[in-house]
Amino acid sequence: MKIVLARDYQHLSRLGASLVTRAIKQKPNLVLGLATGETPLGLYQELVKLYRQGNLDFSRVVTFNLDEYYGLPPDDPHSYHYYMETNFFKHVNLRRENVHLPPGRPENVVAACAAYEAAIAAAGGIDLQILGIGQNGHIGFNEPGAALNATTHLVDLAPETILANARFFSCVEEVPRRAISMGIGTIMKARRILLLASGEDKALAVAQALEGPVTTRVPASLLQLHPCVTVILDRAAAGQLNGKTNREEEPVCC
Ligand code: PGA
C-alpha cells in the first residue's frame, strides 16, 4: 500500500487525476471503476480540465460505478446516475455504451446484480478502481458488519451512512435506505485501487483502515490485503495515522 500525503484537497484532487491520467495513457481502453460522493468531485473537475486542454481521451475508456441508491430513477437529482452525468460524463468524450452504473430500479435485483458482475467480467475486469471511504470505514456501500458480500448486491445502508448522506438531501427521511453496491470481492479484484480521503471526519476511519486489524467491521481494512493500492490523503484525513506508515510524495503505483 502506498500512502501519499497531499497538502490540501485541491492537491489531493490533482494527484489523483494525474494517476488516472497516467493509467489512461498507458492503456487507452482502461476499465475504470468510479466513485461518487463529495470526495472525488475535485478529481472529476481536474479530469474534465485535462480533457478540455486536449490532454486526455476517454473515447475508449470503459467505466463501472461502485453503487446506486435503490429506488431512484436515473433522472432523480439525488441518484448517482445524475451525479455522474452532471459532474463528469457530459463534460468528456466517454461513449454512452462504455458507461455502466448499477440500476437503481431493476425489475429483478438478483438478475441485475449478476448482470453487473458479468458486464465487468466481459470488459476484462476493472483496471483501476477509485474509492472514497465512509466515516464508518465503508467502501462502496459495503457497510461494517459480521460478514461482507463478495459480489454486487442490495445493501441496507447503515444508520450512520444515512445520516452522513443526509447533507445531499433536504432531510434525513429522504435518504434511500437501500442501495445496490459492488461487493468487497468486486472491489478487491480490481488490478489497482486508488483510495481518496479528505477531512478530519475521515481520520479515524483512515487510521483504522490502514493501520488497524483487517476486519469486516472496517471494510476498508481489507484493502491491506490488496497488492496494489494507492491512498491519497490530505493532512486532516491523515491526522490519526501513527506516523510509522511509509508516506510518499508522488502517487506511484505498482
Ligand atoms: P464522501 O463519501 O466522499 O461524500 O465523504 C465517501 C463514502 O461514503 O464512501
Boltz pocket constraint, residues with backbone or C-beta under 6 A from the ligand:
constraints:
  - pocket:
      binder: B
      contacts: [[A, 36], [A, 37], [A, 38], [A, 39], [A, 40], [A, 132], [A, 133], [A, 134], [A, 135], [A, 138], [A, 139], [A, 140]]
      max_distance: 6.0
